[in-house]
Amino acid sequence: MNGPGGARITELFRALGPKLRLYARQWVDAAKADDVVQEVFVRLLSSGKVPAEPRTWLYRCVRNAAIGASRSTRRRASREQSVAADEWFIPRPEDRIDARAAREAMQQLPEQQREIVTLRIWGGLTLAEIRDVTGLPTSTIHDQFRAALATIRDRLEKSCPKNRR
């Protein structure tokens, strides 16, 4: 934005931006704090006018946006955990696998391995398609998939009592 309003907003951003990011960190991580502050300044720029008390207005807007973002993140994480828990393994009486133990084994995998297993088994993607999604080399995907399956197998074998004949 050109003109005195744009110059004033630039001045406010330089003076208050780092302080506002620090303030937002009470509710969200550093990356989200940057996003929150940026969104507030974009809104201020879009309005075309600087409020009478810009410092107070900025802090109030950052506070509200950060709290909203924090709530949204918690709700999304809760939904994802619920969906992941429900959809990975749905126990059935005829199953030979303990759904709870399998879910825990999946959750304990490193993030990259868990993503690859999810894409391969539940997504039905080929290794080439997983490569296109993740940007990882196919050989890495193959190695990580095999390692994940070995880890899951090992954890599930430990959780299952041996069949005694």
N, C-alpha and C positions, 0 to 999 in steps of 0.2 A: 504494500500500500504506500503510495507516495503522499507527500504533504506532511503537515505538522503532526497529524494523528499517527501516521505510520512511523515517523521519527520517534515520537513519544513511546509507542509500543515497542520499538526496537530498543530504546533506552531502558524500558521496564524489563524487557526480556534479559538484557545483559546484566542488569542490576539484581533482578530477583529470580531469574531462571534457576541457578544452582540452589538457592535457598528453597525455592518451591519444590524442586526435585527431592531435596533432603526431607522436606516436610511430607511429601507424598510417600516416601519410603516407610513411613509408619504403618502403612496399610498394604503396600504392594512392593514387588521386587524392583530392582534398579531399572530394568528395561521398561517395565510397565509404568514406572514413575516418569521416565522420559516421555513416554507416549501421552500420559495424562497431562503433563505440563504443556506439551506441544498442542494437544487438542484444545486446551483452555486458551492458549494464545491464538490459535486459528479462529476460535470462536470470537475472541476479542477483535481480531483483525476483520472478521466478517461483519461484525456489528457496525464498523465504521466510526465508532466514537469511543473515547476513553471515559470510563465511569468517573464520577466525582472523587471517589476514594479508590483508586485503582489497586493499591496494595491490598487493602482489605478484600476487595472484590476478587482479586486473583487467588488469595489464600482460601477464601470461602469456596470458590469454584474448584480449585485443586483438591480441597478436602472432600467436597461432595463427589467429584469424579473418581478420586482414589478409593473412597469407601465403596462407591458403586462398582468399581472394577474389582475390588477385593471380594465383595459379595458374589459377583458374577463368576469369578475364578473358583471360589469355594463351591458354588452351586454346580458349576460345570465339572469340577473334579469329583464331586459326590455322585453326579449322574453318570459320569464315565466309569467310576469305580463300581457303581451298582450295575450298570449295563455290562461291564466287563465280567463281573462276578457271575451275573446271570447267564450271559450268552456263551462264555467259554465252555463251561461244562455244566450241563443240566443232568443231574443224577437220575438214573433210571434203575429199577430193580435188577434188570438183566445185565447191567454194566459190570465189567470186571475191573473197573478203575474207580478209585475213590475220588469223586469230583472235587471235594475240598482240598485234598492233597495235590491234585493236578492243578487246581487254580493257584494254590500257594507256590507250587513249583514254577509255574509261569510267571507269577508276580516277582519271584526272586531272581529271575534271569536278568542279565544286564539289559538295558533299554534297547540297544541295537539288536540283540538276539531275540528279544520279545517281539519287536517290530517285525523282524524277518519271519519268525514262526507264525505270527498272526496273519501276515500277508500271504504266506505260503499255504497254510492249512485252512484258515477261515476265509481268507480272501480268494483262495484258489489261483493265485498268480504264479506264473512261471518264474524261474530264476531271472530270465531276461526282463520280464515285466517288473520284477522287484528291483532290478538294476536301474530301470528307467524311473521308478518311483523314488528310490533312495539316493541314486547317484553313486552307489558303491560298485566296485568291480564284481563281476559275476563270481570270480574265485573267492572273494571275501564273503559274499553272500552264502556260497556253498559251504565254506568252512564254518561260518557262524551258525548256519542252520544245523549242520552235523553236530557241532559243539553243544548247541541248545538242546537238541534231541538227546544227546548222551547225558547231559546234566539232568534233564527231566526224567529220563529212564532211571538214572541212578537214584534220584530223590524218591521216585515212586516205588522202586524196589525196596528201599529202606523203610518206607511207610507201610508196606504191605507185609503181613505175616506170611511166612513160607507155608506152602501147602504141605500138610503132613499126611502121609499115606499109611 
